[in-house]
Amino acid sequence: MEHAAEGLPTEHRSRARPRSELSVRAREALLAYALLLPSLVIFAVFAYYPLAQLVRYGLYRPSRFGNGEVCGGPANFTKVLGGEEFRSALWITVKYILYTVPPGLVLGIALALAANRKLRGIKVFQTIFSSTIASSAAVSAVVFFSLVNPKVGRFGDVSWLSLSKGSSALFGVSLSSTWQNLGLTFVIVLAALQSVPDEVLEAARLDGFGPMRRVFRVILPLISPALLFLVVVLMVGAFQTFAQIELLTSGGPAASTETLVFKIFQRRSPGRISEGAVMSLGLFGLTFVVTMLQIGILNRRVHYGD
C-alpha cells in the first residue's frame, strides 16, 4: 500500500491523508462515546433524573385538599430555605462538621506519623489503626451506643446522650463519626507519608530541622494533595451524616441533633415532600459551594511535586 501511495501524484497523496486522518478521528470519537455511554446512562438514571424530580417536587406542593398539586414556584424555595427550621438544622450541621472533621484529621495525621516507622511489629499497629475503615456508620453507632448511652452504656455516667444534656448530645454523636473516619484518614496519610523521599527528610535533618519543624515545614507541604482530598471527603461526609443521628439520638434531645439530612428524612411523607425536596436542593447547593471553595482556596497552598 505504501508503494502504491508513493506512485500517486503529490496532489492525490495530499488529499488522501486528510481523509484517512478524519476517518481515524471519527472512529476514535465513536469509540470514546461508546465507552462513555454506560456511565452517562447510569448518571442520567441515578443522578440527573432524581435531581430533576427534586426540582419538580420543590416547585409544586400538594393542594390543601389533597386532590392535586399547586405550583408554588420560587416562593417555595425562599420560604423553606429562609425558614427557622432550615437555619437551625444548618447550624447543627456546621457544629457537627467542626466536631468531626478537624479532630479526625489531626488524630489521623498523628497516628500516621507515629506508625510511619521502620520498627519490628509496626505492621500490627498499622492494622489496628486502620481497622475502623471496615466499619460502617451503623456499626460505629452501635458500638458507641453501648459505651455512652445513659441507661445501658459502659460509661453511662458521662450522660452525653441524656435528655438533660442536649448541648453535649451532638458531641457524643460526633465521637462515633470521628472514630469511624479515623481509619480512612490514617490509611491515606500513611500512604502519602511513605511516598515522601528519604533524601528530602535526611537533607532537612542535616540542615538542623527538628522533628516538629520537619513535620510542619517539610512533611505536611509534601503530602498536602492527600490532605486536600481528605478535607473535601470528610466535609462532604459530614454534610450527609444520618445513620449516627438516627441510631444514637433519633434527633433528640429536644431536636438538638437534627442535622439537615435528618430534617429531610422527616419530610418524606407525601404532604411534606415538597419541603423536603427544597431542603435537599439547598443541601446539594451548600455542599457544592463549600467543596468548590475548599478546592479553590486550599489548592493554592497545595504543593504538587514534579
C-alpha positions, 0 to 999 in steps of 0.5 A: 500500500505504501508503494502504491501511495508513493506512485500517486501524484503529490496532489492525490497523496495530499488529499488522501491523508486528510481523509484517512486522518478524519476517518481515524478521528471519527472512529476514535470519537465513536469509540470514546462515546461508546465507552462513555455511554454506560456511565452517562446512562447510569448518571442520567438514571441515578443522578440527573433524573432524581435531581430533576424530580427534586426540582419538580417536587420543590416547585409544586406542593400538594393542594390543601385538599389533597386532590392535586398539586399547586405550583408554588414556584420560587416562593417555595424555595425562599420560604423553606430555605429562609425558614427557622427550621432550615437555619437551625438544622444548618447550624447543627450541621456546621457544629457537627462538621467542626466536631468531626472533621478537624479532630479526625484529621489531626488524630489521623495525621498523628497516628500516621506519623507515629506508625510511619516507622521502620520498627519490628511489629509496626505492621500490627499497629498499622492494622489496628489503626486502620481497622475502623475503615471496615466499619460502617456508620451503623456499626460505629453507632452501635458500638458507641451506643453501648459505651455512652448511652445513659441507661445501658452504656459502659460509661453511662455516667458521662450522660452525653446522650441524656435528655438533660444534656442536649448541648453535649448530645451532638458531641457524643454523636460526633465521637462515633463519626470521628472514630469511624473516619479515623481509619480512612484518614490514617490509611491515606496519610500513611500512604502519602507519608511513605511516598515522601523521599528519604533524601528530602527528610535526611537533607532537612535533618542535616540542615538542623530541622527538628522533628516538629519543624520537619513535620510542619515545614517539610512533611505536611507541604509534601503530602498536602494533595492527600490532605486536600482530598481528605478535607473535601471527603470528610466535609462532604461526609459530614454534610450527609451524616444520618445513620449516627443521628438516627441510631444514637439520638433519633434527633433528640434531645429536644431536636438538638441533633437534627442535622439537615439530612435528618430534617429531610428524612422527616419530610418524606411523607407525601404532604411534606415532600415538597419541603423536603425536596427544597431542603435537599436542593439547598443541601446539594447547593451548600455542599457544592459551594463549600467543596468548590471553595475548599478546592479553590482556596486550599489548592493554592497552598497545595504543593504538587511535586514534579 
